[in-house]
Amino acid sequence: MALRSTVALPLRVLAATAVAMPLAASANTGVTITSYGHSALLIQGGGASVLLNPFKAVGCAAGLAEPRVRANVILASSRLLDEGAPVASGRLLSSPGSYRVAGLKIEGISAPHDRFGGRRFGQSTLWRWKQGGLEFAHLGGTAAALSPEDRVLLGKPDVLIIGVGGGAKVYTGPEAAAVVRELNPRRVIPVQYVSGTAPKDCDQGSVDPFLQAMSGTPVKRVGRVLSLPAKLSEGTQIEVMR
């Protein structure tokens, strides 16, 4: 099996990014996470801000307020309008590779967007980085099972952000639960699900099937803002945000 690993950046890109970067983002400050719905999260801590999956209010994100905010770096699962729209300010990354931005070391890993090796919807990017003393993994835009290589590259994250609403390009609840058990994170933030009535032409459902598949795991409903310390307690806990 071919290894799906990170892709080396061209020399001209490395030259542009290999400037002296402050290491404040690696400081053990913990983080504050703000949810904008769908799979858009703003993570602030350690002197850096990271925005995940900014969206246009289309498809399953219809009716939500678009995250028109500023961040040091934007990590998008793809350039689809519901997970990589150009509505926010900051350096937008959507391609696999190794990057250094605002003191953060960021790894993007190529993975199929769908359950058919990418034959239907192409590839997405899984993200891994450390911020505020916490290891993050962002799997907000894939429905593909993890390969052994993926599991090695993602490691054991402190915080796992994972799509759970089902549909053609997002894990179902049971699929997401299987990934959680494989990676064994300390905190799980489910994203990419619908609250209330699904918008027209949206193929995603609620967070409930995921919570049912994770029966026995502690669940906290924390609202729109979540603060996490740099050192988390052992064991997995689910943080449901809206």
Disulfide bonds with the S-S distance in Angstrom:
Cys60-Cys202 1.96
